[in-house]
Amino acid sequence: MLDTPEDIHPLFYGAPRTTEFKKLRKRIVRSVREAIDQYGKIAKDDGTGKPQKWLVCLSGGKDSYTLLAALHELKWRGLLPVDLLAC
């Protein structure tokens, strides 16, 4: 995950540019991806050709926003073939 303007999700454009933050962001995104893989949260193709839809509920706290940002980055990178809806 490089941090050139073309290689970073727009959600993170205003984020701190420190090395510590970049490492934290990468670790969170990697952990979310590993959890999705470990628990099999992406369903197999059901033959309709439509992507699976996920509803992500936001409480307004840092943790739910961080999860949504990590999911958006995975989707943006093509690693999460689902439609996301934040509620």
MMTF fields as JSON, N, C-alpha, C and O atoms, coordinates in Angstrom:
{
  "mmtfVersion": "1.0.0",
  "mmtfProducer": "UNKNOWN",
  "numBonds": 347,
  "numAtoms": 348,
  "numGroups": 87,
  "numChains": 1,
  "numModels": 1,
  "chainsPerModel": [1],
  "groupsPerChain": [87],
  "chainIdList": ["A"],
  "bondAtomList": [4, 2, 8, 6, 12, 10, 16, 14, 20, 18, 24, 22, 28, 26, 32, 30, 36, 34, 40, 38, 44, 42, 48, 46, 52, 50, 56, 54, 60, 58, 64, 62, 68, 66, 72, 70, 76, 74, 80, 78, 84, 82, 88, 86, 92, 90, 96, 94, 100, 98, 104, 102, 108, 106, 112, 110, 116, 114, 120, 118, 124, 122, 128, 126, 132, 130, 136, 134, 140, 138, 144, 142, 148, 146, 152, 150, 156, 154, 160, 158, 164, 162, 168, 166, 172, 170, 176, 174, 180, 178, 184, 182, 188, 186, 192, 190, 196, 194, 200, 198, 204, 202, 208, 206, 212, 210, 216, 214, 220, 218, 224, 222, 228, 226, 232, 230, 236, 234, 240, 238, 244, 242, 248, 246, 252, 250, 256, 254, 260, 258, 264, 262, 268, 266, 272, 270, 276, 274, 280, 278, 284, 282, 288, 286, 292, 290, 296, 294, 300, 298, 304, 302, 308, 306, 312, 310, 316, 314, 320, 318, 324, 322, 328, 326, 332, 330, 336, 334, 340, 338, 344, 342],
  "bondOrderList": [1, 1, 1, 1, 1, 1, 1, 1, 1, 1, 1, 1, 1, 1, 1, 1, 1, 1, 1, 1, 1, 1, 1, 1, 1, 1, 1, 1, 1, 1, 1, 1, 1, 1, 1, 1, 1, 1, 1, 1, 1, 1, 1, 1, 1, 1, 1, 1, 1, 1, 1, 1, 1, 1, 1, 1, 1, 1, 1, 1, 1, 1, 1, 1, 1, 1, 1, 1, 1, 1, 1, 1, 1, 1, 1, 1, 1, 1, 1, 1, 1, 1, 1, 1, 1, 1],
  "groupList": [{"groupName": "MET", "atomNameList": ["N", "CA", "C", "O"], "elementList": ["N", "C", "C", "O"], "formalChargeList": [0, 0, 0, 0], "bondAtomList": [1, 0, 2, 1, 3, 2], "bondOrderList": [1, 1, 2], "singleLetterCode": "M", "chemCompType": "L-PEPTIDE LINKING"}, {"groupName": "LEU", "atomNameList": ["N", "CA", "C", "O"], "elementList": ["N", "C", "C", "O"], "formalChargeList": [0, 0, 0, 0], "bondAtomList": [1, 0, 2, 1, 3, 2], "bondOrderList": [1, 1, 2], "singleLetterCode": "L", "chemCompType": "L-PEPTIDE LINKING"}, {"groupName": "ASP", "atomNameList": ["N", "CA", "C", "O"], "elementList": ["N", "C", "C", "O"], "formalChargeList": [0, 0, 0, 0], "bondAtomList": [1, 0, 2, 1, 3, 2], "bondOrderList": [1, 1, 2], "singleLetterCode": "D", "chemCompType": "L-PEPTIDE LINKING"}, {"groupName": "THR", "atomNameList": ["N", "CA", "C", "O"], "elementList": ["N", "C", "C", "O"], "formalChargeList": [0, 0, 0, 0], "bondAtomList": [1, 0, 2, 1, 3, 2], "bondOrderList": [1, 1, 2], "singleLetterCode": "T", "chemCompType": "L-PEPTIDE LINKING"}, {"groupName": "PRO", "atomNameList": ["N", "CA", "C", "O"], "elementList": ["N", "C", "C", "O"], "formalChargeList": [0, 0, 0, 0], "bondAtomList": [1, 0, 2, 1, 3, 2], "bondOrderList": [1, 1, 2], "singleLetterCode": "P", "chemCompType": "L-PEPTIDE LINKING"}, {"groupName": "GLU", "atomNameList": ["N", "CA", "C", "O"], "elementList": ["N", "C", "C", "O"], "formalChargeList": [0, 0, 0, 0], "bondAtomList": [1, 0, 2, 1, 3, 2], "bondOrderList": [1, 1, 2], "singleLetterCode": "E", "chemCompType": "L-PEPTIDE LINKING"}, {"groupName": "ILE", "atomNameList": ["N", "CA", "C", "O"], "elementList": ["N", "C", "C", "O"], "formalChargeList": [0, 0, 0, 0], "bondAtomList": [1, 0, 2, 1, 3, 2], "bondOrderList": [1, 1, 2], "singleLetterCode": "I", "chemCompType": "L-PEPTIDE LINKING"}, {"groupName": "HIS", "atomNameList": ["N", "CA", "C", "O"], "elementList": ["N", "C", "C", "O"], "formalChargeList": [0, 0, 0, 0], "bondAtomList": [1, 0, 2, 1, 3, 2], "bondOrderList": [1, 1, 2], "singleLetterCode": "H", "chemCompType": "L-PEPTIDE LINKING"}, {"groupName": "PHE", "atomNameList": ["N", "CA", "C", "O"], "elementList": ["N", "C", "C", "O"], "formalChargeList": [0, 0, 0, 0], "bondAtomList": [1, 0, 2, 1, 3, 2], "bondOrderList": [1, 1, 2], "singleLetterCode": "F", "chemCompType": "L-PEPTIDE LINKING"}, {"groupName": "TYR", "atomNameList": ["N", "CA", "C", "O"], "elementList": ["N", "C", "C", "O"], "formalChargeList": [0, 0, 0, 0], "bondAtomList": [1, 0, 2, 1, 3, 2], "bondOrderList": [1, 1, 2], "singleLetterCode": "Y", "chemCompType": "L-PEPTIDE LINKING"}, {"groupName": "GLY", "atomNameList": ["N", "CA", "C", "O"], "elementList": ["N", "C", "C", "O"], "formalChargeList": [0, 0, 0, 0], "bondAtomList": [1, 0, 2, 1, 3, 2], "bondOrderList": [1, 1, 2], "singleLetterCode": "G", "chemCompType": "PEPTIDE LINKING"}, {"groupName": "ALA", "atomNameList": ["N", "CA", "C", "O"], "elementList": ["N", "C", "C", "O"], "formalChargeList": [0, 0, 0, 0], "bondAtomList": [1, 0, 2, 1, 3, 2], "bondOrderList": [1, 1, 2], "singleLetterCode": "A", "chemCompType": "L-PEPTIDE LINKING"}, {"groupName": "ARG", "atomNameList": ["N", "CA", "C", "O"], "elementList": ["N", "C", "C", "O"], "formalChargeList": [0, 0, 0, 0], "bondAtomList": [1, 0, 2, 1, 3, 2], "bondOrderList": [1, 1, 2], "singleLetterCode": "R", "chemCompType": "L-PEPTIDE LINKING"}, {"groupName": "LYS", "atomNameList": ["N", "CA", "C", "O"], "elementList": ["N", "C", "C", "O"], "formalChargeList": [0, 0, 0, 0], "bondAtomList": [1, 0, 2, 1, 3, 2], "bondOrderList": [1, 1, 2], "singleLetterCode": "K", "chemCompType": "L-PEPTIDE LINKING"}, {"groupName": "VAL", "atomNameList": ["N", "CA", "C", "O"], "elementList": ["N", "C", "C", "O"], "formalChargeList": [0, 0, 0, 0], "bondAtomList": [1, 0, 2, 1, 3, 2], "bondOrderList": [1, 1, 2], "singleLetterCode": "V", "chemCompType": "L-PEPTIDE LINKING"}, {"groupName": "SER", "atomNameList": ["N", "CA", "C", "O"], "elementList": ["N", "C", "C", "O"], "formalChargeList": [0, 0, 0, 0], "bondAtomList": [1, 0, 2, 1, 3, 2], "bondOrderList": [1, 1, 2], "singleLetterCode": "S", "chemCompType": "L-PEPTIDE LINKING"}, {"groupName": "GLN", "atomNameList": ["N", "CA", "C", "O"], "elementList": ["N", "C", "C", "O"], "formalChargeList": [0, 0, 0, 0], "bondAtomList": [1, 0, 2, 1, 3, 2], "bondOrderList": [1, 1, 2], "singleLetterCode": "Q", "chemCompType": "L-PEPTIDE LINKING"}, {"groupName": "TRP", "atomNameList": ["N", "CA", "C", "O"], "elementList": ["N", "C", "C", "O"], "formalChargeList": [0, 0, 0, 0], "bondAtomList": [1, 0, 2, 1, 3, 2], "bondOrderList": [1, 1, 2], "singleLetterCode": "W", "chemCompType": "L-PEPTIDE LINKING"}, {"groupName": "CYS", "atomNameList": ["N", "CA", "C", "O"], "elementList": ["N", "C", "C", "O"], "formalChargeList": [0, 0, 0, 0], "bondAtomList": [1, 0, 2, 1, 3, 2], "bondOrderList": [1, 1, 2], "singleLetterCode": "C", "chemCompType": "L-PEPTIDE LINKING"}],
  "groupTypeList": [0, 1, 2, 3, 4, 5, 2, 6, 7, 4, 1, 8, 9, 10, 11, 4, 12, 3, 3, 5, 8, 13, 13, 1, 12, 13, 12, 6, 14, 12, 15, 14, 12, 5, 11, 6, 2, 16, 9, 10, 13, 6, 11, 13, 2, 2, 10, 3, 10, 13, 4, 16, 13, 17, 1, 14, 18, 1, 15, 10, 10, 13, 2, 15, 9, 3, 1, 1, 11, 11, 1, 7, 5, 1, 13, 17, 12, 10, 1, 1, 4, 14, 2, 1, 1, 11, 18],
  "groupIdList": [1, 2, 3, 4, 5, 6, 7, 8, 9, 10, 11, 12, 13, 14, 15, 16, 17, 18, 19, 20, 21, 22, 23, 24, 25, 26, 27, 28, 29, 30, 31, 32, 33, 34, 35, 36, 37, 38, 39, 40, 41, 42, 43, 44, 45, 46, 47, 48, 49, 50, 51, 52, 53, 54, 55, 56, 57, 58, 59, 60, 61, 62, 63, 64, 65, 66, 67, 68, 69, 70, 71, 72, 73, 74, 75, 76, 77, 78, 79, 80, 81, 82, 83, 84, 85, 86, 87],
  "secStructList": [7, 7, 7, 1, 4, 4, 4, 1, 7, 4, 4, 4, 6, 6, 1, 7, 7, 7, 2, 2, 2, 2, 2, 2, 2, 2, 2, 2, 2, 2, 2, 2, 2, 2, 2, 2, 2, 2, 6, 6, 7, 1, 7, 7, 7, 7, 1, 1, 7, 7, 7, 3, 3, 3, 3, 3, 7, 7, 7, 1, 1, 2, 2, 2, 2, 2, 2, 2, 2, 2, 2, 2, 2, 2, 2, 2, 6, 6, 7, 7, 7, 3, 3, 3, 3, 3, 7],
  "xCoordList": [0.831, 0.0, 0.878, 1.355, 1.078, 1.828, 0.883, -0.335, 1.421, 0.577, 0.68, 0.639, 0.814, 0.734, -0.742, -1.602, -1.056, -2.464, -3.292, -4.496, -2.662, -3.39, -3.566, -4.384, -2.81, -2.8, -3.365, -3.12, -4.12, -4.719, -6.191, -6.548, -7.028, -8.465, -8.743, -8.12, -9.668, -9.973, -10.362, -10.212, -10.856, -11.181, -9.961, -10.089, -8.784, -7.568, -6.754, -5.635, -7.274, -6.522, -6.163, -5.065, -7.045, -6.776, -6.146, -5.956, -5.822, -5.276, -3.833, -3.163, -3.36, -1.956, -1.01, -1.303, 0.104, 1.08, 2.249, 3.28, 2.087, 3.172, 3.32, 2.37, 4.51, 4.781, 3.947, 3.465, 3.778, 2.998, 1.553, 0.98, 0.96, -0.426, -0.53, -1.465, 0.42, 0.392, 0.487, -0.202, 1.349, 1.473, 0.192, -0.239, -0.417, -1.667, -2.765, -3.497, -2.88, -3.895, -3.696, -4.656, -2.47, -2.184, -2.513, -3.059, -2.176, -2.45, -3.947, -4.405, -4.716, -6.168, -6.788, -7.614, -6.396, -6.957, -6.592, -7.429, -5.36, -4.933, -5.721, -6.13, -5.935, -6.69, -8.133, -8.691, -8.738, -10.123, -10.183, -11.085, -9.23, -9.209, -9.015, -9.673, -8.123, -7.893, -9.141, -9.457, -9.85, -11.069, -12.147, -12.858, -12.27, -13.253, -12.925, -13.814, -11.654, -11.238, -11.407, -11.891, -11.009, -11.06, -12.49, -12.734, -13.421, -14.802, -15.695, -16.902, -15.116, -15.864, -17.056, -18.157, -16.852, -17.955, -18.345, -19.379, -17.554, -17.917, -18.517, -17.849, -19.793, -20.511, -20.039, -19.568, -20.173, -19.854, -20.861, -21.949, -20.497, -21.372, -22.666, -22.644, -23.792, -25.088, -25.679, -26.803, -24.917, -25.369, -26.124, -26.401, -26.468, -27.214, -26.303, -26.764, -25.019, -24.088, -24.086, -23.317, -24.941, -24.997, -24.069, -23.97, -23.384, -22.515, -23.342, -24.471, -22.766, -23.392, -23.5, -22.652, -24.514, -24.686, -24.458, -24.96, -23.683, -23.419, -23.955, -23.735, -24.652, -25.116, -24.166, -24.015, -23.53, -22.584, -23.244, -23.491, -23.527, -24.196, -23.162, -22.174, -23.402, -22.486, -23.094, -24.238, -22.323, -22.79, -22.376, -22.868, -21.486, -20.962, -19.62, -19.003, -19.167, -17.882, -16.73, -16.918, -15.538, -14.32, -14.211, -13.724, -14.66, -14.485, -15.344, -14.869, -16.602, -17.464, -17.038, -17.109, -16.597, -16.108, -14.829, -14.641, -13.953, -12.708, -12.993, -12.362, -13.941, -14.314, -14.85, -14.466, -15.733, -16.282, -15.179, -15.181, -14.243, -13.14, -12.275, -11.853, -12.011, -11.21, -11.95, -11.337, -13.246, -14.03, -14.053, -13.942, -14.196, -14.172, -12.819, -12.758, -11.743, -10.426, -10.266, -9.729, -10.722, -10.647, -11.481, -11.05, -12.666, -13.522, -12.859, -12.87, -12.286, -11.626, -10.449, -10.19, -9.741, -8.599, -9.024, -8.182, -10.326, -10.814, -10.696, -10.812, -10.468, -10.29, -11.574, -11.609, -12.611, -13.874, -15.014, -15.479, -15.468, -16.471, -17.907, -18.739, -18.185, -19.523, -19.93, -19.088, -21.245, -21.745, -21.906, -22.458, -21.429, -21.511, -22.592, -22.712, -23.368, -24.38, -24.201, -24.321, -23.915, -23.724, -25.045, -25.769, -25.337, -26.591, -26.298, -27.22],
  "yCoordList": [-1.172, 0.0, 1.238, 1.673, 1.781, 3.018, 4.171, 4.007, 5.31, 6.431, 7.596, 8.756, 7.294, 8.348, 8.698, 7.886, 9.887, 10.264, 9.263, 9.136, 8.56, 7.585, 6.258, 5.437, 6.031, 4.737, 4.769, 3.853, 5.813, 5.896, 6.248, 7.082, 5.614, 5.869, 7.314, 7.836, 7.977, 9.378, 9.641, 10.765, 8.635, 8.825, 9.222, 9.863, 8.842, 9.068, 10.266, 10.466, 11.065, 12.209, 13.203, 13.76, 13.436, 14.398, 13.789, 14.478, 12.522, 11.81, 12.229, 12.744, 12.007, 12.328, 11.563, 10.439, 12.167, 11.558, 10.919, 10.615, 10.72, 10.138, 8.652, 7.987, 8.159, 6.738, 5.881, 4.817, 6.338, 5.579, 5.415, 4.334, 6.476, 6.379, 5.452, 4.657, 5.548, 4.68, 3.207, 2.356, 2.916, 1.535, 1.079, -0.059, 1.951, 1.615, 1.339, 0.357, 2.2, 2.009, 0.679, -0.06, 0.376, -0.879, -2.077, -3.071, -1.982, -3.092, -3.302, -4.444, -2.229, -2.353, -2.959, -3.867, -2.462, -2.993, -4.468, -5.27, -4.827, -6.23, -7.109, -8.215, -6.619, -7.386, -7.59, -8.67, -6.569, -6.692, -7.726, -8.564, -7.667, -8.637, -10.061, -10.987, -10.239, -11.573, -12.086, -13.272, -11.221, -11.635, -12.043, -13.024, -11.307, -11.653, -13.021, -13.852, -13.253, -14.552, -15.672, -16.753, -15.416, -16.446, -16.904, -18.098, -15.978, -16.329, -16.535, -16.728, -16.496, -16.807, -15.889, -16.364, -14.594, -13.652, -13.308, -12.676, -13.704, -13.454, -14.733, -15.761, -14.647, -15.822, -16.194, -15.347, -17.451, -17.918, -17.326, -16.91, -17.288, -16.74, -17.542, -18.767, -16.839, -17.526, -17.654, -18.128, -17.23, -17.382, -16.188, -16.147, -15.217, -14.053, -13.005, -12.163, -13.047, -12.061, -10.758, -9.846, -10.672, -9.464, -9.619, -10.703, -8.533, -8.64, -8.724, -8.238, -9.339, -9.432, -8.028, -7.182, -7.765, -6.458, -6.578, -7.495, -5.626, -5.591, -4.29, -3.219, -4.387, -3.217, -3.01, -3.887, -1.857, -1.534, -0.477, 0.641, -0.835, 0.09, 0.946, 0.437, 2.232, 3.175, 3.696, 4.15, 3.629, 4.151, 5.607, 6.293, 6.067, 7.414, 7.441, 8.497, 6.273, 6.189, 5.954, 5.724, 6.017, 5.838, 4.425, 4.231, 3.443, 2.059, 1.727, 1.067, 2.169, 1.846, 2.617, 2.084, 3.866, 4.626, 3.999, 3.946, 3.526, 2.893, 1.62, 1.368, 0.822, -0.39, -0.034, -0.656, 0.958, 1.361, 1.856, 1.526, 2.639, 3.134, 1.977, 1.984, 0.991, -0.166, -0.979, -1.436, -1.16, -1.888, -1.143, -1.758, 0.179, 0.968, 0.864, 0.782, 0.866, 0.737, -0.637, -0.735, -1.694, -3.031, -3.109, -3.695, -2.524, -2.512, -1.717, -2.138, -0.576, 0.294, -0.416, -0.213, -1.24, -1.99, -3.247, -3.934, -3.554, -4.729, -6.013, -7.099, -5.913, -7.097, -7.504, -8.537, -6.708, -6.977, -6.816, -5.699, -7.912, -7.825, -7.736, -8.592, -6.71, -6.522, -5.064, -4.191, -4.814, -3.445, -3.086, -3.868, -1.907, -1.481, -0.422, 0.481, -0.542, 0.459, 0.812, -0.049, 2.075, 2.522, 3.054, 3.781, 2.68, 3.086, 3.707, 4.123],
  "zCoordList": [0.0, 0.0, 0.0, 1.048, -1.138, -1.223, -0.939, -1.003, -0.632, -0.267, -1.24, -0.83, -2.518, -3.515, -3.679, -3.34, -4.191, -4.332, -5.143, -4.921, -6.071, -6.881, -6.153, -6.566, -5.072, -4.416, -3.002, -2.216, -2.672, -1.35, -1.522, -2.354, -0.74, -0.828, -0.45, 0.475, -1.147, -0.842, 0.613, 1.09, 1.32, 2.733, 3.555, 4.598, 3.085, 3.858, 3.364, 3.836, 2.434, 1.923, 3.025, 3.007, 3.968, 5.031, 6.267, 7.27, 6.21, 7.366, 7.618, 6.723, 8.837, 9.13, 8.213, 7.804, 7.899, 6.992, 7.736, 7.138, 9.021, 9.807, 9.497, 9.083, 9.703, 9.486, 10.428, 10.039, 11.661, 12.64, 12.179, 12.317, 11.633, 11.167, 9.965, 9.874, 9.045, 7.867, 8.266, 7.701, 9.247, 9.726, 10.4, 10.211, 11.182, 11.856, 10.829, 10.95, 9.824, 8.786, 8.067, 7.85, 7.701, 7.008, 7.884, 7.405, 9.187, 10.106, 10.274, 10.316, 10.371, 10.528, 9.28, 9.375, 8.105, 6.849, 6.686, 6.271, 7.009, 6.912, 7.88, 7.526, 9.102, 10.097, 9.673, 9.869, 9.098, 8.615, 7.492, 7.462, 6.578, 5.472, 5.989, 5.516, 6.95, 7.518, 8.233, 8.137, 8.942, 9.63, 8.631, 8.85, 7.551, 6.514, 5.935, 5.752, 5.647, 5.098, 6.116, 5.78, 7.357, 8.392, 8.672, 8.85, 8.711, 9.058, 7.842, 7.988, 6.645, 5.434, 5.207, 4.926, 5.324, 5.218, 3.79, 3.573, 2.826, 1.435, 0.88, 0.776, 0.527, 0.038, -1.362, -2.122, -1.681, -3.027, -3.997, -3.598, -5.267, -6.304, -6.355, -6.476, -6.263, -6.27, -7.673, -7.836, -8.688, -10.063, -10.604, -11.802, -9.779, -10.253, -10.874, -11.644, -10.55, -11.079, -10.296, -10.599, -9.298, -8.476, -7.282, -6.706, -6.905, -5.723, -4.446, -4.381, -3.455, -2.147, -1.563, -1.847, -0.76, -0.131, 1.362, 2.011, 1.905, 3.339, 3.908, 3.343, 5.017, 5.754, 6.918, 7.769, 6.956, 8.027, 8.895, 8.445, 10.139, 11.052, 11.773, 12.301, 11.785, 12.418, 13.705, 13.727, 14.769, 16.047, 16.226, 17.122, 15.385, 15.521, 16.219, 16.36, 16.656, 17.346, 16.39, 15.196, 16.949, 16.152, 15.596, 14.482, 16.361, 15.929, 14.718, 13.794, 14.703, 13.568, 12.318, 11.21, 12.487, 11.335, 10.787, 9.571, 11.665, 11.235, 10.442, 9.416, 10.919, 10.186, 8.808, 7.818, 8.727, 7.432, 6.5, 5.314, 7.02, 6.198, 5.691, 4.535, 6.543, 6.127, 5.062, 4.096, 5.229, 4.23, 2.899, 1.839, 2.954, 1.718, 1.024, -0.203, 1.789, 1.165, 0.514, -0.589, 1.179, 0.584, -0.69, -1.683, -0.664, -1.858, -2.979, -4.136, -2.634, -3.606, -4.268, -5.454, -3.516, -4.043, -4.799, -5.376, -4.801, -5.517, -4.731, -5.3, -3.436, -2.601, -1.876, -1.207, -2.006, -1.325, -2.33, -2.559, -2.93, -3.994, -3.456, -3.754, -2.674, -2.12, -2.287, -2.496, -2.191, -2.131, -0.665, 0.11, -0.277, 1.113, 1.261, 0.433, 2.313, 2.648, 4.109, 4.98, 4.383, 5.761, 6.301, 5.62, 7.522, 8.141, 9.494, 10.195]
}
